[in-house]
Amino acid sequence: MQVSGDEALRLKFVVDPLYGDHLRNVVHPERPDRVEAVGRRLRADGVLVDSLAARDASDEELARVHPQAYIELVRREIAAVTEARYLSTGDTLVDASSFRVARRAAGGAIAAAQASAAGKEAVFALVRPPGHHAEPTRGMGFCLFNNVAVAARALQAGFGGRVLVVDFDYHHGNGTEAVAGDGLSYVSTHAYPAYPGTGAWSYRRFDDLIVNAPLPVAGISTEGFVALWQYLLPTVARIARPNLLIVSAGFDYVAGDSVGDLGVDVDAASPLAAVIRDVAVEHCGGSVAYVLEGGYGIAALTRSIAAIAAVSDGAQPNSGTADPSAIPADVSQALHTFLRAQGSF
């Protein structure tokens, strides 16, 4: 669907100044500029115009994913912080603000999911810290609470239905996979066996799909990456039958990223957004919530999000179909075998 002029729908953003407080003045790749500098550039370019307020996720909302004992552990350890240190469960650096910010990040993801479901449109949650590595009882990989999983469970609690989480981050969303099931399916491309070393296999959990497409750490061509998603997402969606898409939008797959780098051109965000939009229209009435995960180059983040906005707004036409022969043969064969077996599901 393409619209123009006054009929165009602008991509809405969930933003909050609190997101900049986590790890401020700490040398770390997951830094405040990922939302502050990116937000300023998007506003200056006329991309970030329509914004929605974030809110805190309640303990009840967090507890649909994370046991209360873990929530209390995070609260207690961060309350004792006097200078930045690692959470006891893993490699997540925290400071005195981190609990407040992480609660607001999860709440921002909920706000985006609820707004996208209500408006049958795309909404982008420009939040930090990221979340897809956070397992139910373990914060790790820069993550405290699993923002997309918390948002998915909040939406299901309020409206019911099925959610498909789409994860194109360089790293596998081990935390999201751990939560999948009970109406939540998960599909991911990621470098393997890069951190966190998970995501080698695809399988069913109850009536839901977990589909992993592990890619070589050495990278993949831009054509192959785009072609993979153009094949994979529509196929998975036909089987999973989602009512809402939630995207773990990590842009560290982009060539030159300091933490990831699959060698993929930054312009791949446009055809990725186009296939996500088309699947959302076909299965979800247009409802898709993007939630920021990785991506550590400010210019690449800004360009990628602007491309998603252009596609969502209808200002960017479809960019055509990538050559499926560019998909690595072993990846293609494994996915075809698995998905064919699920065809009657």
Long-range contacts (C-beta under 8 A, 24 or more apart in sequence): 1-277, 1-281, 1-314, 2-314, 2-317, 3-313, 3-314, 4-314, 4-315, 8-313, 8-314, 8-315, 9-121, 9-312, 9-313, 9-314, 10-49, 10-50, 10-309, 10-313, 11-47, 11-50, 11-122, 11-123, 11-124, 11-308, 11-309, 11-312, 11-313, 12-50, 12-51, 12-52, 12-115, 12-119, 12-121, 12-122, 12-123, 12-124, 13-42, 13-48, 13-50, 13-51, 13-52, 13-123, 13-124, 13-125, 13-126, 14-51, 14-52, 14-53, 14-54, 14-108, 14-109, 14-111, 14-112, 14-115, 14-123, 14-124, 14-125, 14-126, 14-127, 15-39, 15-48, 15-51, 15-52, 15-54, 15-108, 15-126, 16-53, 16-54, 16-104, 16-108, 16-127, 18-54, 18-97, 18-100, 18-101, 18-104, 19-54, 19-101, 19-104, 19-105, 19-108, 19-126, 19-127, 19-128, 21-97, 21-100, 21-101, 22-94, 22-95, 22-97, 22-98, 22-101, 22-102, 22-128, 22-129, 23-84, 23-93, 23-94, 23-95, 23-98, 24-95, 24-97, 26-84, 26-93, 26-95, 28-93, 29-258, 29-259, 29-296, 30-93, 30-128, 30-129, 30-130, 30-142, 30-296, 32-128, 33-298, 34-128, 34-292, 34-295, 34-296, 34-298, 34-301, 35-126, 35-127, 35-128, 35-292, 37-298, 38-126, 38-298, 38-301, 38-302, 38-305, 39-126, 41-298, 41-302, 42-302, 42-305, 42-306, 42-309, 45-302, 45-306, 47-305, 47-306, 47-309, 48-126, 52-111, 52-112, 52-115, 52-123, 53-111, 54-104, 54-105, 54-107, 54-108, 54-111, 54-125, 54-127, 55-104, 55-107, 55-108, 55-110, 55-111, 56-100, 56-103, 56-104, 56-107, 57-103, 57-104, 57-106, 57-107, 57-110, 57-145, 57-150, 57-154, 61-106, 61-107, 61-110, 61-150, 61-153, 61-154, 62-103, 62-106, 62-145, 62-150, 64-150, 64-153, 64-154, 64-157, 65-136, 65-145, 65-146, 65-149, 65-150, 65-153, 65-179, 66-134, 66-136, 66-137, 66-145, 66-146, 66-150, 67-136, 67-137, 69-137, 70-136, 70-137, 70-138, 74-99, 74-102, 74-139, 74-144, 74-145, 75-99, 87-139, 87-144, 89-137, 89-138, 89-139, 89-140, 90-138, 90-139, 90-140, 90-141, 91-140, 91-141, 91-142, 92-129, 92-139, 92-140, 92-141, 92-142, 92-143, 92-144, 93-142, 94-144, 98-129, 98-144, 99-144, 101-128, 101-129, 102-129, 102-144, 102-145, 103-145, 105-129, 105-130, 105-131, 105-145, 105-147, 106-131, 106-145, 106-146, 106-147, 106-150, 106-151, 108-147, 108-291, 109-147, 109-148, 109-150, 109-151, 109-246, 109-289, 109-291, 110-150, 110-151, 110-154, 110-155, 112-151, 112-289, 112-290, 112-291, 113-151, 113-152, 113-154, 113-155, 113-244, 113-246, 113-289, 114-154, 114-155, 114-158, 115-289, 116-244, 116-287, 116-288, 116-289, 117-155, 117-159, 117-243, 117-244, 117-287, 117-289, 119-287, 120-284, 120-285, 120-286, 120-287, 121-286, 121-287, 121-312, 122-277, 122-280, 122-286, 122-288, 122-289, 122-290, 122-308, 122-312, 123-288, 123-289, 123-290, 124-249, 124-289, 124-290, 124-292, 124-305, 124-308, 124-309, 125-289, 125-290, 125-291, 125-292, 126-292, 126-305, 127-291, 127-292, 128-292, 130-250, 130-292, 130-293, 130-294, 131-175, 131-248, 131-291, 131-293, 132-167, 132-169, 132-171, 132-173, 132-174, 132-175, 132-176, 132-248, 132-250, 132-293, 133-171, 133-173, 133-174, 133-175, 133-196, 134-175, 135-174, 135-175, 135-178, 136-175, 136-178, 136-179, 138-175, 140-175, 140-196, 141-171, 141-195, 141-196, 142-294, 143-175, 146-175, 146-176, 146-179, 147-291, 148-173, 148-176, 148-246, 148-247, 148-248, 148-291, 149-175, 149-176, 149-179, 149-184, 151-246, 151-289, 151-291, 152-184, 152-244, 152-246, 153-179, 153-184, 155-244, 156-182, 156-183, 156-184, 159-243, 161-242, 161-243, 161-244, 162-208, 162-240, 162-241, 162-242, 162-243, 162-244, 163-242, 163-243, 163-244, 163-245, 163-246, 164-236, 164-237, 164-240, 164-242, 164-244, 164-245, 164-246, 165-245, 165-246, 165-247, 165-248, 166-233, 166-245, 166-246, 166-247, 166-248, 166-276, 167-247, 167-248, 167-250, 167-293, 168-229, 168-247, 168-248, 168-249, 168-250, 168-253, 168-272, 169-248, 169-249, 169-250, 169-251, 169-252, 169-253, 169-260, 169-293, 169-294, 170-194, 170-250, 170-252, 170-253, 170-257, 170-259, 170-260, 170-261, 170-262, 170-294, 171-195, 171-196, 171-250, 171-252, 171-260, 171-294, 172-196, 172-198, 172-199, 172-212, 172-214, 173-199, 173-248, 173-293, 174-198, 174-199, 176-248, 177-210, 177-212, 180-205, 180-208, 180-210, 181-205, 181-206, 181-208, 182-206, 182-208, 183-207, 183-208, 184-208, 185-209, 185-210, 185-211, 185-236, 185-240, 185-242, 186-210, 186-211, 187-211, 187-212, 187-213, 187-232, 187-233, 187-236, 188-212, 188-213, 188-248, 189-213, 189-215, 189-225, 189-228, 189-229, 189-232, 189-253, 190-214, 190-215, 191-215, 191-216, 191-217, 191-219, 191-260, 191-262, 192-216, 192-217, 193-217, 194-260, 202-334, 202-335, 202-338, 204-342, 204-345, 207-345, 208-240, 209-236, 209-239, 209-240, 209-342, 209-345, 211-236, 211-335, 211-338, 211-339, 213-331, 213-335, 214-331, 215-262, 215-328, 215-331, 216-328, 218-263, 219-255, 219-261, 219-262, 219-263, 219-264, 220-262, 220-263, 220-264, 220-328, 221-263, 221-264, 221-326, 222-263, 222-264, 222-265, 222-267, 222-268, 223-322, 223-323, 223-326, 224-322, 224-326, 224-327, 224-328, 225-253, 225-262, 225-264, 225-268, 226-268, 226-271, 226-272, 226-322, 227-321, 227-322, 227-323, 227-324, 227-326, 227-327, 228-327, 228-331, 228-332, 229-271, 229-272, 229-275, 230-271, 230-275, 230-321, 230-322, 230-324, 231-324, 231-327, 231-335, 232-335, 233-275, 233-276, 233-279, 234-275, 234-278, 234-279, 234-282, 235-339, 236-339, 237-279, 237-282, 237-283, 239-339, 239-342, 239-343, 239-345, 241-283, 242-283, 242-284, 243-283, 243-284, 243-287, 244-284, 244-287, 244-288, 244-289, 245-276, 245-279, 245-280, 245-283, 245-284, 245-287, 245-288, 245-289, 246-288, 246-289, 246-291, 247-276, 247-288, 247-289, 247-290, 247-291, 248-291, 248-293, 249-290, 249-291, 249-292, 249-293, 249-295, 249-305, 249-308, 250-292, 250-293, 250-294, 250-295, 251-294, 251-295, 251-297, 251-300, 251-301, 251-304, 251-305, 252-294, 252-295, 252-296, 254-295, 254-297, 254-300, 254-304, 256-297, 256-300, 257-294, 257-295, 257-296, 257-297, 257-300, 258-296, 258-297, 259-294, 259-296, 260-294, 260-295, 260-296, 266-300, 266-303, 266-304, 267-303, 267-307, 269-303, 269-304, 269-305, 269-307, 269-308, 270-307, 270-308, 270-310, 270-311, 270-316, 270-319, 271-318, 271-319, 271-320, 271-322, 272-308, 273-307, 273-308, 273-310, 273-311, 273-312, 273-316, 274-311, 274-316, 274-318, 274-319, 277-311, 277-312
